């Protein structure tokens, strides 16, 4: 009887979702990290669980699929940039140097460094 009570208690307890490793501020230039949360040309981009936000552009995450092996994801987004909406597929990899390597569907890549400031 006690075992059933423990099982029911476990099922009633909400699971805590772990924050993905890619959530945070990311920049191409380390100096830009000092401006996290600001608006301007030399600011890092914010990656959160629902989207990506940069200066005058944003992307909503439509689907994200973890790739076996850890720290890799296939990401599908709907983006808005300069009034144009478009879909994009990319591969996100957290490297051994704690950098975010993004490779788009055309083979273009961005190598971003993690900023210390966490999203609020």
NUBALO-680401 format. One line per field, with one value per residue (C-alpha): residue number from 0; x, y, z. Coordinates in steps of 0.001 Angstrom, whole numbers, plus 524288, in hexadecimal, padded with zeros to 5 digits. Example, Ala and Ser with C-alpha at 12.3 -4.5 7.8 and 13.67 -1.06 7.14 Angstrom:
2
pos: 0	1
px: 8300C	83566
py: 7EE6C	7FBDC
pz: 81E78	81BE4
***
This chain:
120
pos: 0	1	2	3	4	5	6	7	8	9	10	11	12	13	14	15	16	17	18	19	20	21	22	23	24	25	26	27	28	29	30	31	32	33	34	35	36	37	38	39	40	41	42	43	44	45	46	47	48	49	50	51	52	53	54	55	56	57	58	59	60	61	62	63	64	65	66	67	68	69	70	71	72	73	74	75	76	77	78	79	80	81	82	83	84	85	86	87	88	89	90	91	92	93	94	95	96	97	98	99	100	101	102	103	104	105	106	107	108	109	110	111	112	113	114	115	116	117	118	119
px: 80000	80B28	8112B	8049E	80488	81280	80F4A	8034B	80B04	81592	80B89	804EC	811BD	81432	820D0	82AAC	82F26	83DA4	841C7	84817	856B5	854E2	84C31	85307	859D2	86342	86C27	8762A	87E6C	881A1	880F7	87288	86F64	8708B	86458	85BB6	84D9A	84FFF	84B5B	85588	85EE0	8692A	86098	85FB8	853F3	84AB1	847A3	83C7B	8338C	829B8	83211	83E12	83E73	8482E	84887	83D35	83AEF	83530	83264	82805	82C2C	82288	82937	83588	83A58	845AB	84FA8	85538	862AF	85F4B	8609B	85B31	84DE2	846CB	83F20	8341F	83058	82765	82EB3	82B74	8362F	83468	825E6	82839	8238E	82AB8	82CF3	83A77	8408F	84D55	8560A	85A05	865E4	86B88	87A11	8840E	887FE	879FE	87765	86AFC	86DD9	86234	8625C	8571F	850EF	85A34	86694	868EF	86D71	86E2E	87735	8719D	8772F	86EDA	86CF4	86CD3	85FD3	85420	846CD	83D46
py: 80000	80937	806D3	80B5B	817AD	81AA4	81845	82103	82BA2	82AFB	82BFF	8379E	83F14	847C6	844E5	84FD4	8531B	85529	861CF	85E7D	860E2	86AA6	87403	880ED	88C46	88916	89212	891BA	89BBE	89A52	8A91D	8A8E0	8A08D	8AC9D	8B1B0	8A5B3	8A9E0	8B6E5	8BB2A	8BF0A	8BAB6	8B49C	8AC02	89D53	895A8	88F42	880DA	87BE9	8701F	87650	87E6D	88629	894EE	89E07	8AC14	8AE2A	89F84	89416	885AD	87D4E	86F59	86669	8599E	8555C	84766	842A4	83AD5	82EF4	83129	83D50	84BF3	84B71	84F5C	8505C	85D21	861F2	87033	87A50	8872B	89550	89E2D	8AB25	8A867	89B42	88E92	881FE	87437	86F7E	86282	861E3	8596D	85EBA	8590C	85CE7	85A91	855F1	86454	867C8	86ED0	86DCE	86976	86B87	86599	86967	8616D	8679E	86431	871ED	87221	87B24	8787D	87FB5	88143	88075	88D0C	88C47	89380	88A75	88DEE	893CE
pz: 80000	80360	7F5E3	7EF38	7F77E	7F356	7E4FB	7E595	7EC83	7E216	7D73C	7DDC5	7DF24	7D34E	7CC27	7CC70	7BECD	7BDCB	7B734	7AA24	7A94F	79E38	7A5F5	7A897	7A20E	796FF	78F28	78442	78B8C	79A1C	79C16	79877	7A466	7AD10	7A60E	7A898	7AA0A	7A34D	795D8	78BD0	7814C	78A12	7929D	7942D	78F6C	7990B	7972F	79F9A	79F92	79646	78D19	78965	78A43	783D9	77F68	775E6	773DC	77B41	77961	77FB6	7825A	77B75	77EA1	78578	7856F	78D9F	785F6	78D0C	792A9	79A81	7985D	78A6D	7854C	7784B	778DF	7700A	7714F	76B5D	76A87	767E3	762AA	75BAF	75A22	75393	759C4	756B8	75BE5	75F69	7633F	76A88	772D6	7802A	78708	79430	7922E	79C05	79D91	7A1BE	79500	78CF4	77F22	77624	76889	75FAD	754CD	74ADD	75262	757B0	765B8	7717E	77CE7	788AC	7964B	7A279	7AA17	7B8E2	7BA8D	7BB90	7B5E8	7BFB6
***
